Amino acid sequence: MSTIDTSNIMSIYSQYATETAKESQAAKLKSAAKADYSNSTDDELMDVCKQFESYFLEQVFKQMAKTVNISEGSDKSTSNLVDFFKDNTIQELAAQSTETNSLGLAQMLYEQMKRNIGDTNIPDQTSEGEEV
């Protein structure tokens, strides 16, 4: 009775899943950038700005991760799965960082977008949902 080697199948699947996740987030951000926000609410506008800040942080974290040399003594399928989960973890870390300890990039983008659409009533937001 012969055994089937599934490591190659897992490798292909994890590569596909990783690439699909990367393309999905980039496509979502591109479509958000092309939208007309002149009639959007303040919450919708701030949400888009937070998405951009999260994506920016994600790219920074990924570049930081590339500077660390981790030698793995495992096969290629395991390595691809680790990469997939590492990418997901970085996405979540970036999203949480934007929500809790924002760089202020989202607020700056929000204020600039409000000025560009001609709205001079720009509320200051010091923390989640709190206006000054």
VMD Tcl script that draws the C-alpha trace (Angstrom):
set ca {
  {0.00 0.00 0.00}
  {1.55 3.30 -1.04}
  {1.22 6.60 0.78}
  {0.39 9.89 -0.83}
  {2.68 12.84 -0.20}
  {0.39 15.79 0.62}
  {3.10 18.30 1.47}
  {3.11 19.67 -2.08}
  {-0.68 20.13 -2.04}
  {-0.49 21.99 1.29}
  {2.29 24.17 -0.08}
  {0.25 25.13 -3.14}
  {-2.85 25.79 -1.03}
  {-1.02 27.98 1.48}
  {0.64 29.98 -1.31}
  {-2.76 30.51 -2.93}
  {-4.35 31.57 0.36}
  {-1.52 34.00 1.13}
  {-1.63 35.62 -2.30}
  {-5.43 35.85 -2.27}
  {-5.39 37.60 1.11}
  {-2.76 40.10 -0.06}
  {-4.63 40.87 -3.30}
  {-7.95 41.21 -1.48}
  {-6.72 43.87 0.94}
  {-4.91 45.84 -1.76}
  {-7.96 45.71 -4.06}
  {-10.22 46.86 -1.23}
  {-7.95 49.81 -0.50}
  {-7.70 50.74 -4.20}
  {-11.47 50.74 -4.62}
  {-11.86 52.84 -1.47}
  {-9.34 55.37 -2.83}
  {-11.32 55.75 -6.07}
  {-14.65 56.38 -4.37}
  {-16.30 59.81 -4.17}
  {-16.42 60.85 -0.51}
  {-17.97 64.29 -1.00}
  {-21.34 63.06 0.30}
  {-20.08 60.59 2.90}
  {-20.59 60.88 6.62}
  {-17.77 61.72 9.02}
  {-17.73 58.13 10.28}
  {-17.40 56.71 6.76}
  {-14.59 59.12 5.97}
  {-12.72 58.32 9.19}
  {-13.18 54.59 8.57}
  {-11.47 54.87 5.17}
  {-8.63 56.86 6.71}
  {-8.18 54.20 9.42}
  {-8.11 51.49 6.75}
  {-5.31 53.32 4.99}
  {-3.36 53.80 8.22}
  {-3.80 50.10 9.01}
  {-2.56 49.12 5.54}
  {0.42 51.47 5.91}
  {1.32 49.96 9.30}
  {0.96 46.47 7.87}
  {3.49 47.26 5.15}
  {5.88 48.74 7.74}
  {5.55 45.63 9.95}
  {6.16 43.32 6.99}
  {9.31 45.19 6.04}
  {10.47 45.03 9.65}
  {9.85 41.28 9.70}
  {12.05 40.87 6.60}
  {15.01 42.29 8.53}
  {14.92 39.39 10.99}
  {16.74 36.26 9.84}
  {14.83 33.24 11.10}
  {16.29 29.92 10.06}
  {13.61 27.30 9.95}
  {14.44 23.64 9.83}
  {11.11 22.62 8.38}
  {9.81 21.61 4.99}
  {8.39 24.06 2.44}
  {4.72 23.35 3.18}
  {5.16 24.20 6.84}
  {7.09 27.33 5.93}
  {4.29 28.53 3.65}
  {1.67 27.93 6.34}
  {3.77 29.89 8.82}
  {4.02 32.72 6.27}
  {0.24 32.68 5.80}
  {-0.46 32.91 9.53}
  {2.31 35.47 9.98}
  {0.68 37.68 7.32}
  {-2.70 37.35 9.01}
  {-1.17 38.16 12.38}
  {0.55 41.24 10.96}
  {-2.77 42.41 9.42}
  {-4.52 42.04 12.76}
  {-1.68 43.75 14.63}
  {-1.82 46.69 12.22}
  {-5.61 46.97 12.55}
  {-5.44 46.83 16.35}
  {-2.59 49.35 16.42}
  {-4.64 51.75 14.34}
  {-7.66 51.43 16.64}
  {-5.82 51.64 19.96}
  {-2.53 53.50 19.49}
  {-3.04 55.41 16.28}
  {-0.07 57.12 14.65}
  {-2.33 60.06 13.90}
  {-2.06 59.40 10.18}
  {-5.77 58.59 9.89}
  {-6.71 61.83 11.67}
  {-4.43 63.88 9.39}
  {-5.87 62.22 6.27}
  {-9.39 62.78 7.57}
  {-8.77 66.49 8.15}
  {-7.16 66.89 4.72}
  {-10.01 65.09 2.98}
  {-12.56 67.27 4.80}
  {-10.71 70.38 3.64}
  {-10.56 69.09 0.06}
  {-14.30 68.54 -0.12}
  {-14.89 72.03 1.27}
  {-16.10 71.13 4.75}
  {-14.55 73.50 7.29}
  {-16.31 71.86 10.25}
  {-13.62 69.35 11.26}
  {-14.15 67.80 14.69}
  {-11.06 66.99 16.79}
  {-10.98 63.37 17.84}
  {-8.71 62.63 20.78}
  {-9.87 59.05 21.29}
  {-12.46 56.63 19.97}
  {-15.73 58.47 19.53}
  {-14.70 61.40 21.75}
  {-14.80 64.89 20.28}
  {-13.12 67.93 21.78}
}
mol new
graphics top color blue
foreach p $ca { graphics top sphere $p radius 0.5 }
foreach p [lrange $ca 0 end-1] q [lrange $ca 1 end] { graphics top cylinder $p $q radius 0.2 }
display resetview
